[in-house]
Amino acid sequence: MLLAYRLPRTPSTPRSAVWRKLKRLGVAQLLDGLVALPCDSRNREQLEWVAEEVVDAGGEASVWVGELASRAQERELAGRMSESTAGEYRALLDDVDGARLQPAGRRRRSLKRLRRELRRIRARDYFPPPERELAQRAVEELAALIEERVR
């Protein structure tokens, strides 16, 4: 799925709002104003909503169903998307390490935040990197550490 869009430079608020939504969806930025997601009904609906928001803000947008010309291009795009989420998982792993050093009360609050963040990353993880399982395991180990201390 492709979304081609153009928004007026001013005001900047709609541009920022659109970009935040696209980032939450896990898009691959192909060019300025051109993003891609794997083709499924959920992504199509989400991109159509963003396109509608762009038009409501005075811009232009269209959603396309596209096909890359070669397997090499597909692998490159999937690799870019995978590396993006891998970076997010690595940051989460760093946060888990930091949470282990916190006092018990803060550690429990951090665990809740880390679980939410893990769910958010997984929702936009279309091509799971190895870091996904490492992050999942680290959060589970942190939860076990907290439960062990409670007993």
C-alpha positions in Angstrom: 0.0 0.0 0.0 1.3 3.4 -0.9 0.1 6.8 0.3 1.1 9.8 -1.8 0.4 13.1 -0.1 1.1 16.8 -0.1 0.2 19.2 2.6 0.6 23.0 2.7 3.7 24.2 4.6 1.6 26.3 6.9 0.1 25.7 9.3 2.6 23.0 10.4 0.2 21.4 12.9 -1.5 19.1 10.3 1.9 18.1 8.9 3.1 17.1 12.3 -0.1 15.2 13.1 0.0 13.3 9.9 3.6 12.4 10.3 3.0 11.1 13.9 0.2 8.9 12.7 2.2 7.5 9.9 5.1 6.8 12.2 2.8 5.0 14.6 1.7 2.8 11.7 5.3 1.9 10.9 5.4 3.3 7.4 8.5 3.2 5.2 9.3 6.6 3.9 10.1 6.2 0.2 10.3 9.8 -0.8 9.0 13.1 0.5 5.2 12.6 0.6 5.3 8.9 -0.4 5.1 6.2 2.2 4.5 2.4 2.0 3.1 -0.3 4.2 2.5 -4.0 3.5 -0.8 -4.6 1.7 -3.6 -5.8 4.0 -7.1 -4.5 4.8 -6.1 -2.9 8.1 -3.3 -0.9 6.5 -5.5 0.1 3.6 -8.1 1.4 6.0 -5.5 3.3 8.1 -3.9 4.9 5.0 -7.4 5.9 3.7 -8.1 7.6 7.1 -4.8 9.5 6.9 -5.5 10.5 3.3 -8.8 11.9 4.4 -7.2 13.8 7.1 -4.7 15.3 4.6 -7.5 16.4 2.3 -9.4 17.9 5.3 -6.3 19.9 6.1 -6.2 21.4 2.6 -3.8 18.9 1.0 -3.9 16.3 -1.6 -3.6 12.5 -1.0 -4.2 9.2 -2.8 -3.8 5.6 -1.7 -2.3 3.1 -4.1 -1.9 -0.6 -4.2 1.5 -1.2 -5.7 3.9 -4.0 -6.5 7.6 -3.8 -6.5 9.3 -4.7 -9.7 11.8 -7.2 -8.2 12.4 -9.5 -5.2 15.5 -7.5 -4.5 13.5 -4.3 -4.1 11.1 -6.2 -1.8 13.9 -7.5 0.3 15.5 -4.0 0.5 12.2 -2.4 1.6 11.5 -5.2 4.1 15.0 -4.8 5.4 14.6 -1.1 5.9 11.4 -1.6 7.8 12.9 -4.4 9.9 15.9 -2.4 10.8 13.7 0.5 11.9 11.8 -1.7 14.4 15.0 -3.4 15.4 16.3 0.0 16.6 13.1 0.5 18.6 13.5 -2.9 20.2 17.2 -2.2 21.0 16.1 1.1 22.7 13.5 -0.9 24.7 16.2 -3.4 25.7 18.2 -0.5 27.1 15.2 0.7 29.0 14.7 -2.8 30.5 18.3 -2.8 31.6 17.7 0.6 33.3 14.5 -0.6 34.9 16.3 -3.5 36.6 18.4 -1.0 38.5 15.4 1.0 39.8 13.8 0.7 43.3 11.0 -1.8 43.5 8.1 0.7 43.2 9.5 2.5 40.2 10.4 -0.9 38.6 6.8 -2.0 38.6 5.6 1.3 37.0 8.4 0.9 34.4 7.3 -2.6 33.6 3.8 -1.4 32.8 5.3 1.3 30.5 7.7 -1.2 28.9 4.9 -3.6 28.2 2.8 -0.9 26.5 5.8 0.2 24.4 6.5 -3.4 23.4 2.8 -3.8 22.2 3.1 -0.5 20.2 6.3 -1.7 18.5 4.9 -5.1 17.7 1.8 -3.5 16.2 4.0 -1.9 13.5 6.5 -4.7 13.2 5.7 -6.2 9.8 9.1 -8.0 9.3 10.2 -9.1 12.8 13.9 -8.8 13.5 15.7 -11.1 16.0 15.5 -8.2 18.5 11.8 -8.8 18.8 12.2 -12.0 20.7 15.1 -10.6 22.8 12.9 -7.6 23.9 9.9 -9.9 24.6 12.1 -12.2 26.7 13.7 -9.2 28.6 10.3 -7.8 29.5 9.2 -11.2 30.7 12.4 -11.6 32.8 11.8 -8.2 34.4 8.2 -9.2 35.3 9.6 -12.4 36.8 12.1 -10.4 38.8 9.4 -8.2 40.2 7.2 -11.1 41.1 10.1 -12.9 42.7 10.7 -9.9 44.9 7.0 -9.7 45.9 7.1 -13.2 47.3 
